[in-house]
Amino acid sequence: MLSPEMLSRMATAAEAVVDCMRELHEGGSNLVVEALRGSEEFVEWEHYPFDDVRDPDTHSQFYFHAHAPDDRERPDYAHFHTFMGARGMPPGVVPAELDGSRDDAAAMSHLVAISMTPTGMPERLFTTNRWVTAETWYCAGDVIAMLDGFAVGGVRSLDRWITSMLVLFRPQIVRLLHERDAVVDRWRATYPGIDVFEDRRLEITSSTDISLEAHIAWLDARLEGCV
């Protein structure tokens, strides 16, 4: 059950998401064009921008990239990966799995990925296994707690859009993170003795198709019920 406060936050985020996309459209651009701005070509696997977008205050982070066609589990033009750095995490959060080969205390956590169409429309949300982004693994409850802190400052429409998307689609993201953990647990039970987090057979841990129009209509209906 979503509280009236959360529904209000989602409504504000919906306005921001639509406004950002409208601003870009009116300027002859879209979210994909903005993500690639300044790049001469779109190269598979490269990060855009090269060193990611990083907010120094919130320690939120994201980048845009695409996989090679034969390395896609399903049609996906390209997607944004979003993260929270260790310094932006809530107090008391600790990794669920430690990896002695690196400094987990200083590593980031993946939040969710947003798959895009070539014309700049979001079409799917998904989560990934640890090896995909070289993240540190935190349990779903802790990652959900990180969502409130995700915010990318600045005046760019793209930064405001991605910040608002994680609020607007919070219910779906929460569900995906719980599904992610359940999938990992089942995989571990099915393949004992294998490090599930490094198993290349498990890449996408949960996913759901999304529609901005349908979700905003659903949100409007919930808000009317609160009046």
C-alpha positions as CSV (number, residue, x, y, z in Angstrom):
1,M,0.0,0.0,0.0
2,L,1.4,3.4,-1.0
3,S,1.0,6.2,1.4
4,P,-0.6,9.5,0.3
5,E,2.9,11.1,0.8
6,M,4.5,8.6,-1.6
7,L,1.7,9.0,-4.2
8,S,2.3,12.8,-4.0
9,R,6.0,12.4,-4.5
10,M,5.3,10.1,-7.5
11,A,2.9,12.7,-9.0
12,T,5.6,15.4,-8.7
13,A,8.1,13.1,-10.3
14,A,5.7,12.3,-13.1
15,E,5.4,16.0,-13.9
16,A,9.2,16.3,-14.0
17,V,9.6,13.3,-16.2
18,V,7.1,14.6,-18.8
19,D,8.4,18.1,-18.6
20,C,12.0,17.0,-19.2
21,M,11.0,14.9,-22.2
22,R,8.9,17.7,-23.6
23,E,11.7,20.2,-23.2
24,L,14.1,17.9,-25.1
25,H,11.5,17.3,-27.9
26,E,10.8,20.9,-28.4
27,G,14.5,21.5,-28.8
28,G,14.8,18.7,-31.4
29,S,16.4,16.2,-29.1
30,N,15.5,13.3,-26.9
31,L,17.0,11.4,-23.9
32,V,19.1,9.1,-26.0
33,V,20.6,12.0,-28.0
34,E,21.3,13.8,-24.8
35,A,23.0,10.7,-23.3
36,L,25.3,10.6,-26.3
37,R,25.9,14.3,-26.6
38,G,29.6,15.1,-27.3
39,S,30.3,11.6,-28.6
40,E,31.2,11.2,-32.3
41,E,29.9,7.6,-32.4
42,F,27.9,5.1,-30.3
43,V,30.2,2.2,-29.5
44,E,28.8,-0.9,-27.9
45,W,29.9,-1.5,-24.3
46,E,31.4,2.0,-23.9
47,H,30.1,4.2,-21.0
48,Y,28.4,7.5,-21.9
49,P,29.8,9.7,-20.6
50,F,33.2,8.0,-20.4
51,D,33.6,8.4,-16.6
52,D,29.8,8.3,-15.8
53,V,27.7,11.0,-14.4
54,R,28.5,11.4,-10.7
55,D,26.9,13.7,-8.2
56,P,29.5,14.8,-5.6
57,D,26.9,15.6,-3.0
58,T,24.6,12.6,-3.1
59,H,27.1,10.1,-4.6
60,S,24.5,9.0,-7.1
61,Q,25.8,7.8,-10.4
62,F,24.6,6.6,-13.8
63,Y,25.8,5.9,-17.3
64,F,24.3,4.9,-20.7
65,H,25.5,2.1,-22.9
66,A,24.5,-0.7,-25.2
67,H,25.4,-4.4,-25.5
68,A,26.3,-6.1,-28.7
69,P,23.2,-7.6,-30.4
70,D,24.2,-11.2,-29.7
71,D,24.7,-10.4,-26.1
72,R,21.2,-9.2,-25.4
73,E,18.7,-11.5,-23.6
74,R,15.9,-9.7,-25.4
75,P,15.5,-6.7,-27.7
76,D,17.2,-3.7,-26.1
77,Y,18.5,-0.7,-27.9
78,A,20.5,0.7,-25.0
79,H,20.0,1.4,-21.3
80,F,20.9,3.5,-18.3
81,H,22.5,1.9,-15.2
82,T,22.0,3.7,-11.9
83,F,24.1,3.4,-8.8
84,M,24.6,4.6,-5.3
85,G,28.1,5.1,-4.0
86,A,29.1,4.0,-0.5
87,R,29.2,7.5,0.8
88,G,25.6,8.1,-0.1
89,M,24.2,5.0,1.5
90,P,22.1,5.1,4.7
91,P,24.0,4.6,8.0
92,G,24.5,1.0,9.0
93,V,24.2,-0.6,5.5
94,V,26.7,-3.3,5.0
95,P,27.4,-5.6,2.0
96,A,25.4,-8.9,1.9
97,E,28.4,-10.6,0.3
98,L,32.0,-9.7,0.7
99,D,34.6,-10.2,-2.0
100,G,38.1,-10.4,-0.7
101,S,39.6,-9.3,-4.0
102,R,38.5,-5.7,-3.7
103,D,37.5,-3.1,-1.2
104,D,33.8,-3.7,-0.8
105,A,33.4,-1.0,1.8
106,A,34.1,1.6,-0.8
107,A,32.2,0.0,-3.7
108,M,28.9,1.1,-5.3
109,S,25.5,-0.6,-5.4
110,H,23.5,-1.0,-8.6
111,L,19.9,0.2,-8.2
112,V,18.1,-0.4,-11.4
113,A,18.6,-0.2,-15.2
114,I,16.3,1.6,-17.6
115,S,16.0,0.3,-21.1
116,M,15.3,2.8,-23.8
117,T,14.0,2.8,-27.4
118,P,16.0,4.5,-30.2
119,T,13.5,7.4,-30.0
120,G,14.2,8.0,-26.4
121,M,11.3,6.3,-24.6
122,P,11.8,4.2,-21.5
123,E,10.4,0.7,-22.1
124,R,11.7,-1.6,-19.4
125,L,13.2,-1.7,-16.0
126,F,15.6,-4.5,-14.9
127,T,18.2,-5.6,-12.4
128,T,21.4,-7.5,-12.9
129,N,23.7,-10.0,-11.3
130,R,26.8,-8.6,-9.6
131,W,29.3,-9.5,-12.3
132,V,27.4,-7.4,-14.8
133,T,28.4,-4.1,-13.3
134,A,31.1,-5.1,-10.8
135,E,29.0,-3.8,-8.0
136,T,29.0,-4.8,-4.3
137,W,26.0,-6.9,-3.5
138,Y,23.5,-5.5,-0.9
139,C,20.3,-7.2,0.1
140,A,17.1,-5.8,-1.5
141,G,15.9,-4.0,1.7
142,D,19.2,-2.0,1.9
143,V,19.1,-1.2,-1.8
144,I,15.5,0.0,-1.5
145,A,16.6,2.3,1.4
146,M,19.2,3.8,-1.0
147,L,16.5,4.9,-3.5
148,D,15.5,7.9,-1.4
149,G,19.0,9.3,-1.7
150,F,19.4,9.0,-5.4
151,A,19.5,12.5,-6.9
152,V,21.6,13.9,-9.7
153,G,21.9,17.7,-9.4
154,G,22.4,20.1,-12.2
155,V,20.2,21.8,-14.8
156,R,20.3,19.2,-17.6
157,S,16.9,17.7,-18.5
158,L,18.5,14.2,-18.6
159,D,19.8,14.5,-15.0
160,R,16.4,15.7,-13.7
161,W,14.6,13.0,-15.7
162,I,16.6,10.0,-14.4
163,T,16.3,11.3,-10.8
164,S,12.5,11.6,-11.2
165,M,12.2,8.2,-12.9
166,L,13.4,6.4,-9.8
167,V,10.7,8.1,-7.8
168,L,7.9,7.7,-10.3
169,F,8.6,3.9,-10.8
170,R,9.5,3.2,-7.2
171,P,6.8,0.5,-6.7
172,Q,8.1,-1.4,-9.7
173,I,11.7,-1.0,-8.6
174,V,11.0,-2.3,-5.1
175,R,9.3,-5.3,-6.6
176,L,12.2,-6.0,-9.0
177,L,14.7,-5.8,-6.2
178,H,12.8,-8.4,-4.1
179,E,12.5,-10.6,-7.2
180,R,16.2,-10.2,-7.8
181,D,17.1,-11.6,-4.4
182,A,14.6,-14.5,-4.8
183,V,16.1,-15.4,-8.2
184,V,19.6,-15.3,-6.7
185,D,18.6,-17.5,-3.8
186,R,16.9,-20.1,-6.2
187,W,20.0,-20.1,-8.4
188,R,22.3,-20.7,-5.5
189,A,20.1,-23.6,-4.3
190,T,20.0,-25.1,-7.9
191,Y,23.8,-24.8,-8.4
192,P,25.5,-25.4,-5.1
193,G,29.2,-24.8,-5.0
194,I,29.1,-22.2,-7.7
195,D,29.5,-18.5,-6.9
196,V,26.1,-17.3,-8.1
197,F,27.3,-13.7,-8.3
198,E,30.0,-14.6,-10.9
199,D,28.0,-17.1,-12.9
200,R,27.7,-15.8,-16.4
201,R,24.6,-17.8,-17.1
202,L,22.7,-15.5,-14.8
203,E,22.7,-11.9,-16.1
204,I,19.3,-10.4,-15.8
205,T,17.8,-11.1,-12.4
206,S,14.4,-9.4,-12.8
207,S,12.7,-7.2,-15.3
208,T,9.4,-5.6,-16.2
209,D,8.0,-3.7,-19.2
210,I,6.9,-0.2,-18.5
211,S,4.7,2.4,-20.1
212,L,4.8,6.0,-19.0
213,E,1.3,6.7,-20.3
214,A,-0.2,3.7,-18.5
215,H,1.7,4.2,-15.3
216,I,0.7,7.9,-15.1
217,A,-2.9,7.0,-15.7
218,W,-2.7,4.4,-12.9
219,L,-1.2,7.0,-10.6
220,D,-3.9,9.6,-11.4
221,A,-6.6,7.0,-10.5
222,R,-4.9,6.4,-7.2
223,L,-4.6,10.1,-6.4
224,E,-8.3,10.6,-7.2
225,G,-9.1,7.9,-4.7
226,C,-7.2,9.8,-2.0
227,V,-9.2,13.0,-2.4
